[in-house]
Amino acid sequence: MTEGVLAGGVLGLGLFLLLRALFPARPGLVTRLLALDAAREGTDAPRARLVLPDEEVSAFRRSLGERLARFYAARGWEARSARADLALLGRSFEGFLATKALLAASGLLAFPLLVGWLVLMGWGVSLTVPLWAALAVAGVFFVLPDLQTKRDAARMRRDFRHVVGAFLDLVAMNLAGGRGVPESLMMAVSVGSPNADDDGANWAMARIREALGNARIVGITPWQALGQLGDEINVDELRDLSAALGLVADDGAKVRTSLTARAATLRRRELAEVEGQAGERSQSMLVAQLLLCAGFVIFLSYPAAMKMLGS
């Protein structure tokens, strides 16, 4: 019964893949509408990809990732959160999809391994348990890149917000010196080492500097470039800064006051987050101490309890 179900499933999957290869799916309505909106936005406001991936992907992974990306696009799956996290980490979306697919395929290798182990142990050849175990392992492997990406992106996004607060202070100081908004932005991002990508403390400032430098090439204002960078890496502070600079870019005094207030708000928010994390760690330490005390009490009372029950 199980062998017949597996054979039928494999045959059906092969026929489905053959039909999809011979007759590829047409772009859906959502994909066409998104392309139309992108073309319409491109005519009004030039937009460039401000964050380029830093990782090197092999030809096989790139080809597989491009096919999966077209599969996602044909169904209107944008995966904005994953794209923003990958842009912040400097990884490509195609390589990410290829990694998920390859890890899931490698998880299916647990099926023949479990079957061979059952045969060697002499416990009988039952394909049901190895099949479900292999599917569970494949599912876990498929989700692992998402969990790792979200964890790393959350840490880097927190560091980026800290740098944005310092960047706002530097811009306000340059505005107080009599410079204009574009000049103040460029002078603020010039702080740091030239090889900021290699310096862990200045990588965020390097991203902002690259975005402002690309703004001149594309032909957009610096605050529009900051807004686009905030959209790509999902940092609300950059989007809010872009909107504020776009509204009061001509009045230096208002810009300086607004930036100073935003920097103070960011510092208070970071302080509240640090205090919250410290409180969580204190609670976790308290729970660990209570468990240790409970175990010690059980260790001391166990001999007496066993003696009373035995008697």
Secondary structure, DSSP 8 states (H G I E B T S, - for coil): -HHHHHHHHHHHHHHHHHHHHHS-----HHHHHHHHHHHHHHHHS---------S---HHHHHHHHHHHHHHHHTT---HHHHHHHHHHT--HHHHHHHHHHHHHHHTTHHHHHHHHHHHHTS---SHHHHHHHHHHHHHHHHHHHHHHHHHHHHHHHHHHHHHHHHHHHHHHHHHTT--HHHHHHHHHT-S-S-TTT-TTTHHHHHHHHHHHHHHHHT--HHHHHHHHHHHHT-HHHHHHHHHHHHSTT-HHHHHHHHHHHHHHHHHHHHHHHHHHHHHHHHHHHHHHHHHHHHHHHHHHHHHHHHHHH-
